[in-house]
Amino acid sequence: MSARPRLFIVGRELLAVENMELLLDDIGVAAVGRAFSVAEAIDRLGEVKIDGAIVDLDVRGRVVELVGALVKAGKRMIFVSDRFGPRFAEQFPDIACLEKPVSEDALRTVVAKAFDGTYRPVAGKRRKKINPAAVLRN
């Protein structure tokens, strides 16, 4: 792994993915690619060099197929969702999880956990977050 983790983002909404890219940049992590469906993510995984992926569990397609491809490639994962059930952590104890909405502090903690302390995220730049509702109103 590089000194600065290279993460691929798989999400379902453009604004959420762009916000995640900004948050990753703020903590010193490289966002090196993005996809908006499981099929697109699997197709693009071979195109970019990554250390892991952030996967929104609500993305279009069978997430289990993407998880299988990432595991086979030896990549780490961070799951993002707004509806983790109480048994989720028991089923996936080795996968870091983030609850939506994602905060910079939570992302920093989870990235450090996902990379077993081999990476120390930098202090944030405190950039203004994208507010999708405000963007849509304008």
C-alpha positions in Angstrom: 0.0 0.0 0.0 1.1 3.5 -0.7 1.6 6.0 2.1 -1.6 7.7 0.9 -4.4 5.2 0.4 -6.0 5.2 -3.0 -9.7 4.5 -2.7 -12.3 3.8 -5.4 -15.8 5.2 -4.6 -18.9 3.3 -5.5 -22.1 5.3 -4.9 -25.5 5.9 -6.3 -25.7 9.7 -6.3 -23.3 12.1 -8.0 -23.4 14.7 -5.2 -22.8 12.2 -2.5 -19.8 10.8 -4.4 -18.4 14.2 -5.0 -18.8 15.1 -1.3 -17.0 11.8 -0.4 -14.1 12.8 -2.8 -13.8 16.2 -1.0 -13.9 14.6 2.4 -11.2 12.1 1.4 -9.0 14.9 0.0 -9.5 16.8 3.3 -8.0 13.9 5.3 -5.2 13.2 2.8 -6.7 10.1 1.0 -6.7 9.9 -2.8 -10.0 9.2 -4.5 -8.8 7.5 -7.7 -12.1 6.5 -9.4 -15.8 6.3 -9.1 -18.7 4.2 -10.3 -22.5 4.4 -9.9 -23.4 0.8 -10.3 -21.9 -2.6 -9.3 -21.4 -3.5 -13.0 -19.6 -0.3 -13.7 -17.4 -0.7 -10.6 -16.4 -4.2 -11.5 -15.6 -3.1 -15.1 -13.4 -0.2 -13.8 -11.6 -2.0 -11.0 -8.9 -3.2 -13.4 -8.3 0.3 -14.9 -7.0 2.0 -11.7 -4.6 1.1 -9.0 -6.4 1.1 -5.7 -5.8 0.0 -2.1 -9.5 -0.3 -1.3 -13.0 0.9 -2.0 -15.8 2.8 -0.3 -19.0 1.1 -1.3 -22.5 2.5 -0.8 -24.7 -0.5 0.0 -27.6 1.1 -1.8 -25.8 1.2 -5.2 -27.5 -0.4 -8.2 -26.7 -4.0 -8.6 -25.7 -7.0 -6.5 -23.2 -5.6 -4.0 -22.2 -9.1 -3.1 -20.6 -9.5 -6.6 -18.5 -6.4 -6.0 -17.5 -7.5 -2.6 -16.4 -10.8 -4.1 -14.3 -9.0 -6.7 -12.7 -6.8 -4.1 -11.9 -9.7 -1.8 -10.5 -11.7 -4.7 -8.2 -8.7 -5.5 -7.1 -8.4 -1.9 -8.6 -4.9 -1.5 -10.0 -3.4 1.7 -13.5 -2.1 1.9 -15.5 0.5 3.8 -19.3 0.2 3.6 -21.6 3.2 3.7 -25.3 3.1 4.4 -28.0 4.8 6.3 -29.6 1.5 7.4 -27.1 -0.8 9.0 -29.0 -3.4 11.0 -28.0 -4.5 14.5 -26.5 -7.7 13.1 -24.5 -6.1 10.4 -21.3 -5.7 12.3 -21.5 -9.4 13.4 -21.9 -10.5 9.8 -19.0 -8.4 8.5 -16.6 -7.9 11.5 -13.6 -7.2 9.3 -15.2 -4.5 7.1 -15.3 -0.9 8.3 -18.7 0.8 8.2 -19.9 4.4 8.0 -23.4 5.6 8.8 -24.8 8.3 6.5 -24.5 11.2 6.6 -20.7 10.8 6.6 -18.8 13.3 8.7 -15.1 14.1 8.3 -14.3 12.8 11.8 -16.1 9.5 11.2 -14.4 9.0 7.8 -11.0 9.7 9.4 -11.6 7.1 12.1 -12.9 4.5 9.7 -10.1 4.9 7.2 -7.5 4.5 9.9 -9.4 1.4 11.1 -9.6 -0.1 7.6 -5.9 0.3 7.1 -5.0 -1.2 10.5 -3.3 1.9 11.7 -0.8 1.8 8.8 -2.2 5.2 7.6 -2.8 8.2 9.8 -5.2 10.6 8.2 -4.3 14.3 8.3 -6.2 16.9 10.1 -9.1 18.2 8.0 -9.1 21.4 5.9 -12.6 22.2 7.2 -13.9 22.7 3.7 -17.6 23.5 3.3 -19.6 20.4 2.6 -21.9 20.2 -0.4 -25.5 20.6 0.5 -27.5 18.7 -2.2 -30.7 20.5 -1.4 -29.1 24.0 -1.8 -27.6 22.9 -5.1 -30.9 21.7 -6.4 -32.7 24.9 -5.4 -30.4 27.1 -7.4 
